[in-house]
Amino acid sequence: MDIIHKFIPKNPINGDTMNKITERCQEVLKYFGECYAKQTMLVLVGNKEADYEYQEQRKAFVEKNKQKQIKYYKMNYPENLDIPDIPEIPPKDADIDTKRSYSLDLLSKGLKPVFPRGKYEPFKPPEVRLQLTRYIIRDKEYDPYATYIIVASDGNIVVEKERRFREFEKLNKAIKKMLPKDAILPPASSKIGGRNLTENFLRGRVESLNNYLQKISQVKEIEQSEVFQKFIGLFPSDPLDESIFDAAYRQTRFHFWIWFDAKYDTPGDAMAKLLTRAIWYSISSDIYAALPTAEAPRRASIKLAYKLIAGVVDKAVPPAWDAAYNAGKVARNKIQSVLDKVIGIILKTKNELNEKIKDAMKSAFQPIRECVGKLFTMGINQVVPPIVKPFAFIYKTYEVKTEPLILESFKNCDALKLKEAVGTLNKIHEDLVEKLRAKIDEELKTICENLKGAVTLTYLQDCFNPMKAIGVIISDFIRMIDPSHWSKIAEVMFDYKKKIASNNGDDLDAVLSLMERHALSERGYQSYLMNKARYWVRGDIYNLGLDLDLIGDVCFTLGGKLIKKVYRKSTKKFIRKFSDYIWGFKNQSQDYRPWNEKVDQAFELAYKAAKHKFNKECGNMIKEFIIGILVSPVLNKVIDEINKVVGSVLQTLTSVIPDEVKDLIDIEDMAQKDIEEIFRSTFEGAIYDQDGPFVEILNAAIKDCEINE
């Protein structure tokens, strides 16, 4: 019998351990409830402030649009000194008739055409893009199981969902009556006595589940059903609820040092995973001490204990979540009822506090400002050339070798010619990578030592050691910027250009709306792929050594700006400007040119606008990259020093906040943002104030680049 007991799993959770589980569960839920109520308040206040700021930004946007229209008019009608009245651009949520009237008014006055964007009928949106990309094994050390990652896109929305096989079974049961005959869900794991987690099995299941998804998504009744939309993550939800929960959930995770990457479907699901992991961490030492020594029952006991904890959590989460949600709603209703009355007081108080916080920082910031000035004087002359030259070389090479092919492909809608251009640019990238890495590393070793020697504050001198890896960063980014991301947009546009040219502009509004939806959907999907590559780049940098964390963050931030400010803005400009110009040509009765000529010119003008946007944003990105390279390594250390001074001032400032808004202002968060803002503005102001020298260095770097035929 003693021999048999060695192989029987043992339940390591006794009465004392169960009490600890209950206490930990209550502790986490109590903290989350407090966070949820607090975040409800902060998010609602933030939204109200954002609404106020939007109104101010709206005024600035209207004025900027007016100046752009005046500039366009002067360029196209230089002999006419009488500028017509500029109609005020309607808000985004205006109805389509209002937008159309505004656009026609612009055309009648000879101003820049703007396609009236809105939903036209008949309107058929592009089909949802769906792909099951890979599997992940979760809870390897406790109770391992496989999940499958689904990427879905619809329009400009791209979401990623993680699903277990049993969730596929539940979906299959819910849509059983609508299933096509060839949509067959693969069978459950065939491994007896446990889950089959072998690589071959899971790879085969990824393929079979993806085939299943593709087939059922072709059935419109299934694709548009609520159960399927929720399954793939495209069912609309309340963004306010999501933002409040995410903020409270993140704060709770960090408070209890829970760092695992959890994908969740509902708030209850998220809390269950968080609680299970928090409880396990708190009692794991007790559990491991009570485990049997034999390997098989030891593993079985761990699995049993983990399931018991999950069972406790499943009972506690729903009522706790309801309580937290209801507490949040009470706070939400209360805040909403008073915010309109006190928003003016909040903004006035914050402005006064900002000024006092900044005054308190001036004396503490002065020695840092002097150090920063010396650093910048050296930095702009030494850091700019090795960073700019690779970009300048690539761009000059593009202009000579690649752009002619692109222009030819655009004129004839030739996808093969476009692929040839992309292939040429990729070849340029591949040839440059190793040369760039060696060249930049060599130059920056000297630059880093010079910068380090120029810093007089000792606590900042060791910040520039990681900068020696910038060469690796730039070469990795060249690999990340795959020209095919841009070419995919052009290929979509080719199809619509042909359609518009062939039907002589019939039903133009509906076609342009569909084109924009389709092209922006493709842009969203390509942005997702670029973003995945950005994570890979950061991972590569982290693998080079622990001292590269700060540079890795700069690189990661730059990748996000590249996607958002360069790729997304330039492609959007291309898509939108083609619509604007071709719509304007169609509706200008005095334009008697052949329709095909108008279509070609609209496409060419759209490309030029996109290229101008690309150049402008690339220049801004290079500046921001230099700011990031100089700022990021020293930012945290500077904030630590400033906090020593500002911390003693905050308590005094709290007393000046009016009682009616005291709970609605987080003064510590304000102070932190002010510190970062002032510190960054020191760098940004120094760089932007010296645009002249920057441009000279930029031009010199471009001039030094020779194209090897």
QUISUL-V800185 format. One record per residue. N is the residue number from 1. RES is the residue in one letter. OMEGA is omega in radians with two decimals (999 if undefined). D_CENTER is the distance of its C-alpha to the mean C-alpha in Angstrom with 1 decimal. Layout:
n=(N,N)
res=(RES,RES)
omega=(OMEGA,OMEGA)
d_center=(D_CENTER,D_CENTER)
This chain:
n=(1,2,3,4,5,6,7,8,9,10,11,12,13,14,15,16,17,18,19,20,21,22,23,24,25,26,27,28,29,30,31,32,33,34,35,36,37,38,39,40,41,42,43,44,45,46,47,48,49,50,51,52,53,54,55,56,57,58,59,60,61,62,63,64,65,66,67,68,69,70,71,72,73,74,75,76,77,78,79,80,81,82,83,84,85,86,87,88,89,90,91,92,93,94,95,96,97,98,99,100,101,102,103,104,105,106,107,108,109,110,111,112,113,114,115,116,117,118,119,120,121,122,123,124,125,126,127,128,129,130,131,132,133,134,135,136,137,138,139,140,141,142,143,144,145,146,147,148,149,150,151,152,153,154,155,156,157,158,159,160,161,162,163,164,165,166,167,168,169,170,171,172,173,174,175,176,177,178,179,180,181,182,183,184,185,186,187,188,189,190,191,192,193,194,195,196,197,198,199,200,201,202,203,204,205,206,207,208,209,210,211,212,213,214,215,216,217,218,219,220,221,222,223,224,225,226,227,228,229,230,231,232,233,234,235,236,237,238,239,240,241,242,243,244,245,246,247,248,249,250,251,252,253,254,255,256,257,258,259,260,261,262,263,264,265,266,267,268,269,270,271,272,273,274,275,276,277,278,279,280,281,282,283,284,285,286,287,288,289,290,291,292,293,294,295,296,297,298,299,300,301,302,303,304,305,306,307,308,309,310,311,312,313,314,315,316,317,318,319,320,321,322,323,324,325,326,327,328,329,330,331,332,333,334,335,336,337,338,339,340,341,342,343,344,345,346,347,348,349,350,351,352,353,354,355,356,357,358,359,360,361,362,363,364,365,366,367,368,369,370,371,372,373,374,375,376,377,378,379,380,381,382,383,384,385,386,387,388,389,390,391,392,393,394,395,396,397,398,399,400,401,402,403,404,405,406,407,408,409,410,411,412,413,414,415,416,417,418,419,420,421,422,423,424,425,426,427,428,429,430,431,432,433,434,435,436,437,438,439,440,441,442,443,444,445,446,447,448,449,450,451,452,453,454,455,456,457,458,459,460,461,462,463,464,465,466,467,468,469,470,471,472,473,474,475,476,477,478,479,480,481,482,483,484,485,486,487,488,489,490,491,492,493,494,495,496,497,498,499,500,501,502,503,504,505,506,507,508,509,510,511,512,513,514,515,516,517,518,519,520,521,522,523,524,525,526,527,528,529,530,531,532,533,534,535,536,537,538,539,540,541,542,543,544,545,546,547,548,549,550,551,552,553,554,555,556,557,558,559,560,561,562,563,564,565,566,567,568,569,570,571,572,573,574,575,576,577,578,579,580,581,582,583,584,585,586,587,588,589,590,591,592,593,594,595,596,597,598,599,600,601,602,603,604,605,606,607,608,609,610,611,612,613,614,615,616,617,618,619,620,621,622,623,624,625,626,627,628,629,630,631,632,633,634,635,636,637,638,639,640,641,642,643,644,645,646,647,648,649,650,651,652,653,654,655,656,657,658,659,660,661,662,663,664,665,666,667,668,669,670,671,672,673,674,675,676,677,678,679,680,681,682,683,684,685,686,687,688,689,690,691,692,693,694,695,696,697,698,699,700,701,702,703,704,705,706,707,708,709)
res=(M,D,I,I,H,K,F,I,P,K,N,P,I,N,G,D,T,M,N,K,I,T,E,R,C,Q,E,V,L,K,Y,F,G,E,C,Y,A,K,Q,T,M,L,V,L,V,G,N,K,E,A,D,Y,E,Y,Q,E,Q,R,K,A,F,V,E,K,N,K,Q,K,Q,I,K,Y,Y,K,M,N,Y,P,E,N,L,D,I,P,D,I,P,E,I,P,P,K,D,A,D,I,D,T,K,R,S,Y,S,L,D,L,L,S,K,G,L,K,P,V,F,P,R,G,K,Y,E,P,F,K,P,P,E,V,R,L,Q,L,T,R,Y,I,I,R,D,K,E,Y,D,P,Y,A,T,Y,I,I,V,A,S,D,G,N,I,V,V,E,K,E,R,R,F,R,E,F,E,K,L,N,K,A,I,K,K,M,L,P,K,D,A,I,L,P,P,A,S,S,K,I,G,G,R,N,L,T,E,N,F,L,R,G,R,V,E,S,L,N,N,Y,L,Q,K,I,S,Q,V,K,E,I,E,Q,S,E,V,F,Q,K,F,I,G,L,F,P,S,D,P,L,D,E,S,I,F,D,A,A,Y,R,Q,T,R,F,H,F,W,I,W,F,D,A,K,Y,D,T,P,G,D,A,M,A,K,L,L,T,R,A,I,W,Y,S,I,S,S,D,I,Y,A,A,L,P,T,A,E,A,P,R,R,A,S,I,K,L,A,Y,K,L,I,A,G,V,V,D,K,A,V,P,P,A,W,D,A,A,Y,N,A,G,K,V,A,R,N,K,I,Q,S,V,L,D,K,V,I,G,I,I,L,K,T,K,N,E,L,N,E,K,I,K,D,A,M,K,S,A,F,Q,P,I,R,E,C,V,G,K,L,F,T,M,G,I,N,Q,V,V,P,P,I,V,K,P,F,A,F,I,Y,K,T,Y,E,V,K,T,E,P,L,I,L,E,S,F,K,N,C,D,A,L,K,L,K,E,A,V,G,T,L,N,K,I,H,E,D,L,V,E,K,L,R,A,K,I,D,E,E,L,K,T,I,C,E,N,L,K,G,A,V,T,L,T,Y,L,Q,D,C,F,N,P,M,K,A,I,G,V,I,I,S,D,F,I,R,M,I,D,P,S,H,W,S,K,I,A,E,V,M,F,D,Y,K,K,K,I,A,S,N,N,G,D,D,L,D,A,V,L,S,L,M,E,R,H,A,L,S,E,R,G,Y,Q,S,Y,L,M,N,K,A,R,Y,W,V,R,G,D,I,Y,N,L,G,L,D,L,D,L,I,G,D,V,C,F,T,L,G,G,K,L,I,K,K,V,Y,R,K,S,T,K,K,F,I,R,K,F,S,D,Y,I,W,G,F,K,N,Q,S,Q,D,Y,R,P,W,N,E,K,V,D,Q,A,F,E,L,A,Y,K,A,A,K,H,K,F,N,K,E,C,G,N,M,I,K,E,F,I,I,G,I,L,V,S,P,V,L,N,K,V,I,D,E,I,N,K,V,V,G,S,V,L,Q,T,L,T,S,V,I,P,D,E,V,K,D,L,I,D,I,E,D,M,A,Q,K,D,I,E,E,I,F,R,S,T,F,E,G,A,I,Y,D,Q,D,G,P,F,V,E,I,L,N,A,A,I,K,D,C,E,I,N,E)
omega=(3.12,3.14,-3.13,-3.10,3.12,-3.07,3.14,3.12,-3.09,3.07,-3.07,-3.10,3.11,-3.09,-3.13,3.14,3.12,3.08,3.10,3.11,-3.13,-3.13,-3.14,3.13,-3.14,-3.13,-3.12,-3.11,3.11,-3.13,3.12,3.12,3.10,3.12,-3.09,3.12,-3.13,-3.12,3.04,3.13,-3.05,-3.13,3.14,3.08,3.12,3.12,3.13,3.09,3.13,3.09,3.13,3.13,3.13,3.13,3.09,3.12,3.11,3.10,3.14,-3.14,3.13,-3.14,3.12,3.11,3.11,-3.14,3.09,3.12,3.10,3.13,3.12,-3.11,-3.14,3.14,-3.06,3.14,-3.06,-3.10,-3.08,-3.10,-3.09,3.13,-3.11,3.06,-3.12,3.12,-3.13,-3.10,-3.12,3.11,-3.09,-3.07,3.10,3.14,-3.02,3.12,3.10,3.14,3.14,3.11,3.10,-3.10,3.12,3.08,3.09,-3.11,-3.10,-3.13,3.12,-3.12,-3.04,-3.10,3.07,3.13,-3.11,-3.01,3.13,-3.10,3.12,3.08,-0.05,-3.10,3.13,-3.11,3.10,-3.12,3.09,3.05,-2.99,3.13,2.98,-2.89,-3.02,3.05,3.06,3.05,-3.11,3.08,-3.08,-3.03,-3.07,-3.07,-2.96,3.07,-3.10,2.97,-3.05,-3.04,3.12,3.05,-3.13,3.10,3.10,-3.04,-3.10,-3.10,3.05,-3.13,3.11,-3.13,3.14,-3.05,3.02,-3.10,-3.13,3.07,3.02,3.12,3.12,3.08,-3.11,3.13,-3.09,-3.08,-3.02,-3.08,-3.12,-3.03,2.98,-3.06,-3.07,3.11,-3.06,3.10,3.13,-3.11,3.09,-3.11,-3.09,-3.11,-3.09,3.07,3.13,-3.13,3.07,-3.10,3.10,-3.06,-3.12,3.14,-3.08,3.08,3.10,3.14,3.07,-3.13,-3.09,3.10,3.10,3.09,3.12,3.13,-3.12,-3.10,-3.10,-3.13,3.09,3.11,-3.02,-3.13,3.12,-3.07,-3.08,-3.12,-3.12,-3.08,3.14,3.13,3.09,-3.11,-3.11,3.02,-3.09,3.12,-3.07,3.12,-3.14,-3.09,3.12,3.09,-3.10,-3.09,3.12,-3.12,-3.11,3.14,3.14,-3.14,-3.14,3.14,3.12,3.10,-3.08,-3.13,-3.11,3.07,3.09,-2.99,-3.06,-3.13,-3.08,2.99,-3.11,-3.08,-3.13,3.07,3.11,3.10,3.13,-3.12,3.11,3.14,3.14,-3.13,-3.12,-3.13,3.13,3.13,-3.12,-3.14,-3.04,-3.08,-3.05,-3.14,3.09,-3.11,-3.11,3.12,-3.10,-3.07,3.03,-3.07,-3.12,-2.99,-3.06,3.12,3.10,3.11,-3.13,-3.14,3.10,3.13,3.14,-3.14,-3.13,3.13,3.11,3.10,3.13,3.12,3.09,-3.11,-3.12,3.10,-3.02,-2.96,-3.05,3.13,3.14,3.12,3.11,-3.13,-3.14,-3.13,3.13,3.08,3.11,3.14,3.09,3.12,-3.13,-3.14,-3.14,-3.11,-3.13,-3.08,-3.09,-3.03,-3.12,-3.11,-2.99,-3.08,3.10,3.12,3.14,-3.09,3.13,-3.14,-3.14,3.11,3.13,3.12,3.11,-3.13,-3.12,3.10,-3.14,3.08,-3.14,-3.10,-2.98,-3.09,3.14,-3.06,-3.01,3.12,3.11,3.12,3.14,3.12,3.14,3.13,3.13,3.12,-3.12,-3.13,3.09,-3.00,-3.05,-3.13,-3.07,-3.08,-3.05,-3.03,-3.12,3.09,-3.06,-3.01,3.12,3.13,-3.13,3.14,-3.14,-3.09,3.14,3.09,3.10,-3.09,-3.05,-2.96,-2.94,-3.04,3.09,3.12,-3.14,-3.14,3.11,-3.14,3.12,-3.09,-3.06,-3.06,-3.04,-3.11,3.12,3.10,3.10,3.10,3.08,3.11,3.12,3.10,3.11,-3.12,3.09,3.12,3.09,3.13,-3.09,-3.13,-3.04,-2.94,-3.07,3.12,-3.13,-3.09,-3.12,-3.09,-3.07,3.13,-3.11,-3.12,-3.02,3.06,3.11,-3.11,-3.12,3.12,3.12,3.14,-3.13,3.14,-3.09,-3.08,-3.08,3.12,-2.98,-3.08,3.10,-2.95,-3.11,-3.07,-2.98,3.08,-3.12,-3.08,-3.14,-3.12,-3.08,3.12,3.10,-3.13,-3.06,3.14,3.06,3.12,3.10,3.08,-3.11,-3.05,3.13,-3.12,-3.13,3.09,3.10,-3.05,3.12,3.09,-3.12,-3.13,3.07,-3.11,3.11,-3.10,-3.11,3.08,3.11,-3.12,-3.14,-3.13,-3.05,-3.09,3.03,3.08,3.11,3.12,-2.99,-3.10,-3.11,-3.13,3.14,3.10,3.12,3.13,-3.12,3.13,-3.11,-3.10,3.12,3.04,3.09,3.11,3.12,3.14,3.12,3.08,3.10,3.14,3.11,-3.13,3.07,3.11,3.12,3.10,3.11,3.13,3.13,3.10,3.11,-3.11,3.13,-3.14,-3.14,3.13,-3.09,-3.10,-3.11,-3.06,-3.09,3.11,3.07,3.10,3.09,-3.14,-3.12,3.10,3.13,3.12,3.09,3.12,3.11,-3.14,-3.02,-2.97,-3.13,-3.07,-3.05,-3.11,-3.10,3.12,3.08,3.11,3.13,-3.10,-3.05,-3.09,3.06,3.09,-3.10,-3.03,-3.09,3.07,3.11,3.12,-3.11,-3.02,3.06,-3.03,-3.10,3.13,-3.03,-3.12,3.05,-3.06,-3.14,3.11,3.11,-3.13,3.13,-3.12,3.12,3.14,3.13,3.11,3.11,3.12,3.14,3.11,3.13,3.13,3.10,3.12,3.13,-3.14,-3.12,-3.10,3.07,3.09,3.11,-3.11,3.10,3.09,-3.12,3.11,3.13,3.07,-3.13,3.14,-3.13,-3.02,-2.94,-3.11,-3.04,-3.00,-3.07,-3.13,3.10,3.14,3.11,-3.14,-3.13,-3.12,3.12,-3.13,-3.03,-3.09,-3.13,-3.11,-2.99,-3.10,3.10,-3.11,-3.13,-3.09,-3.12,3.13,3.12,-3.07,-3.04,3.14,-3.07,-3.13,-3.06,-3.12,3.09,-3.00,3.13,3.09,3.09,-3.11,-3.14,3.13,3.12,-3.14,-3.14,-3.11,-3.12,-3.12,-3.14,-3.12,3.08,3.11,-3.07,3.12,3.14,-3.12,-3.08,3.06,-3.11,3.11,3.14,3.10,3.14,3.14,3.11,3.12,3.12,-3.14,3.12,3.12,3.12,-3.11,-3.13,-3.07,3.10,3.11,3.11,-3.12,999)
d_center=(60.2,58.7,57.4,55.8,54.0,52.3,50.3,49.6,46.2,46.5,44.7,43.7,42.8,45.9,46.6,45.4,42.1,41.6,42.2,39.5,37.1,38.0,37.7,34.3,33.0,34.4,33.0,29.4,29.7,31.4,28.7,25.9,28.1,28.4,24.7,24.1,26.7,25.5,21.8,23.2,25.0,22.2,19.7,22.4,23.5,20.0,19.8,23.3,22.5,19.5,21.9,24.4,22.0,21.0,24.7,25.1,22.2,23.8,27.1,25.6,23.9,27.2,29.1,26.8,27.2,30.9,31.2,29.4,31.9,34.8,33.7,33.6,36.9,38.6,37.5,38.8,41.9,43.1,46.6,45.8,45.6,45.1,41.4,41.0,39.5,35.7,34.6,31.9,28.6,28.2,25.2,22.4,24.1,27.5,29.4,29.8,33.4,32.5,29.9,32.4,35.1,33.0,32.3,35.9,37.0,35.0,36.6,40.1,39.8,38.7,35.2,32.0,31.2,28.2,27.8,28.0,24.9,25.4,26.5,29.7,32.1,32.6,28.9,27.8,24.0,23.0,23.3,20.6,19.3,19.8,20.0,21.0,19.7,21.2,22.8,22.3,25.3,24.8,27.2,29.1,31.4,32.3,32.3,30.3,28.9,26.7,23.6,22.1,18.5,18.1,15.3,15.9,14.8,16.6,16.1,12.6,11.6,10.7,11.5,12.9,16.2,18.7,22.3,25.7,28.7,30.5,27.7,28.4,32.1,31.5,29.6,32.4,35.0,33.3,33.3,36.5,38.5,36.0,35.5,36.7,39.4,37.5,34.5,35.7,33.7,34.6,36.9,36.0,36.3,39.8,40.1,42.8,42.4,38.7,35.4,35.3,32.4,33.7,31.4,33.5,33.6,29.8,29.1,31.6,30.1,26.6,28.4,30.6,28.0,25.9,29.1,29.7,26.4,26.9,30.4,29.8,26.8,29.4,31.4,30.3,31.7,29.6,26.4,26.7,28.0,26.3,26.9,25.1,22.2,21.7,22.2,19.4,17.0,17.3,19.8,18.8,18.8,19.3,16.1,18.3,19.7,16.3,15.0,18.5,18.8,15.5,16.5,20.0,19.2,17.0,19.8,22.4,21.0,20.9,24.4,25.9,24.2,22.6,20.0,20.0,16.9,17.9,16.7,18.4,19.5,21.2,21.5,24.9,23.7,21.2,24.0,26.4,24.4,23.9,27.6,28.9,27.2,28.2,31.7,32.0,31.1,33.7,36.5,35.9,38.6,41.1,40.2,40.5,43.8,45.2,44.3,47.0,47.5,47.7,44.4,44.4,45.2,42.8,39.9,41.1,41.5,38.0,36.7,39.2,38.1,34.4,35.4,37.6,34.9,32.6,35.5,36.0,32.3,32.4,35.3,33.8,30.3,31.0,33.5,31.5,28.3,30.5,32.1,28.8,27.5,30.9,30.9,27.6,29.0,32.0,30.0,27.8,31.0,32.6,29.8,29.4,33.1,33.3,30.1,31.5,34.5,33.0,29.8,32.0,33.3,29.9,28.7,32.1,32.2,28.7,29.8,33.0,31.4,29.0,32.0,33.9,31.2,30.9,34.6,34.8,32.4,34.4,37.1,34.9,32.5,35.4,36.0,32.3,32.2,35.2,33.7,30.4,32.6,34.5,31.4,29.9,33.2,33.2,29.5,29.1,32.2,31.4,27.6,27.0,29.3,28.1,24.5,25.3,28.0,25.9,23.6,26.8,28.7,26.2,25.9,29.7,30.2,28.0,30.0,33.3,32.7,29.8,29.6,33.1,32.2,29.1,31.2,33.9,31.5,30.2,33.7,34.9,31.7,32.5,29.8,31.9,32.2,28.4,28.1,30.8,28.8,25.7,28.1,29.6,26.4,25.4,28.9,28.5,25.4,27.3,30.4,28.6,26.6,29.6,31.2,28.2,27.7,31.4,31.7,28.8,29.7,33.2,32.6,30.1,32.5,34.9,32.3,31.0,34.6,35.4,32.4,33.3,36.9,36.2,34.5,37.2,35.5,36.0,33.1,30.7,32.7,31.2,27.5,27.9,29.0,25.5,25.2,27.5,24.8,23.0,24.8,23.2,19.7,20.5,22.2,19.4,17.1,19.8,19.7,16.0,16.4,18.3,20.0,20.1,16.6,18.2,21.4,20.2,19.5,23.0,24.6,23.5,24.8,28.1,29.0,28.6,30.4,33.3,33.4,33.5,36.1,38.3,38.5,39.4,36.7,37.9,35.5,33.1,31.0,30.1,29.5,27.1,25.2,25.0,24.1,21.1,19.9,20.5,19.0,15.8,15.7,16.2,13.5,11.0,12.6,12.7,9.1,8.8,11.7,10.6,7.6,10.5,12.7,10.6,11.4,14.9,15.4,14.7,17.0,19.6,19.6,20.2,22.9,24.7,25.7,24.9,25.5,22.4,19.8,19.3,19.1,16.6,14.3,15.0,14.3,10.9,10.0,11.7,9.9,6.5,9.0,10.9,8.5,7.7,11.2,13.4,12.7,11.4,13.8,16.7,16.6,16.4,19.3,21.2,20.9,21.7,24.4,26.3,26.5,27.7,30.4,31.8,32.0,33.7,36.1,37.0,37.8,39.8,43.3,44.8,42.7,45.2,43.5,43.1,40.0,38.9,39.1,36.9,34.3,34.4,34.2,31.2,29.3,30.4,29.5,26.0,25.6,27.0,24.6,21.6,23.2,23.8,20.3,19.2,21.9,21.1,17.4,18.3,20.9,18.6,16.2,19.4,20.5,17.3,17.5,21.1,20.4,18.0,20.6,23.3,21.6,19.6,22.6,24.7,22.5,23.1,26.8,27.3,25.7,28.1,31.0,30.2,29.7,33.3,34.5,32.3,32.6,36.3,35.7,33.2,35.9,38.1,35.5,34.8,38.3,37.7,35.2,37.1,37.8,36.4,32.8,33.1,31.0,28.2,27.5,25.9,27.6,26.4,22.7,23.8,25.7,22.9,20.7,23.8,24.5,21.1,21.4,25.0,24.4,21.5,23.5,26.4,24.7,23.0,26.4,28.3,26.3,26.1,29.7,30.7,29.2,32.6,32.9,29.3,30.1,33.4,31.8,29.3,32.2,34.2,31.6,31.4,35.2,35.6,33.7,36.2,35.6,37.6,38.9)
